[in-house]
Amino acid sequence: MILVDEPVWPGRGRLWSHLVSDLSYEELHVFAEMLGAPRRAFDRDHYDIPAFRFRSALWLGAELVSSRELASRLRAAGLRRPKHLFS
C-alpha cells in the first residue's frame, strides 16, 4: 500500500509530504514514477513530494495517514532506513 502524509513539512519555500510504501521500495518507485516525482526526490525510504503533487497522489490511490502512522507502518514493514545508517 502506498501511504502519504499531509504536506506540512516546510523546505525550500514549499510545503512537502512524505510518500512511502509498506510493501516494497519497488512499489514505491513505480508509484512515484506514475506521479511524476523525480528519482532524486527519494530519500533513504521515502519520497519527498511537493504540495502540488499531493492531490494527485491521493487520486492515484495513496492512502492519507498521519505522519506518525506513516512512520509506524514503515517500521512494521521492515522498510524504515534511519538517517544514522546513512551518515
Secondary structure, DSSP 8 states (H G I E B T S, - for coil): -EEE--S-EEETTEEEEEEEESS-HHHHHHHHHHHT--GGGEETTEEEEEHHHHHHHHHTT-EE--HHHHHHHHHHTT----GGGG-
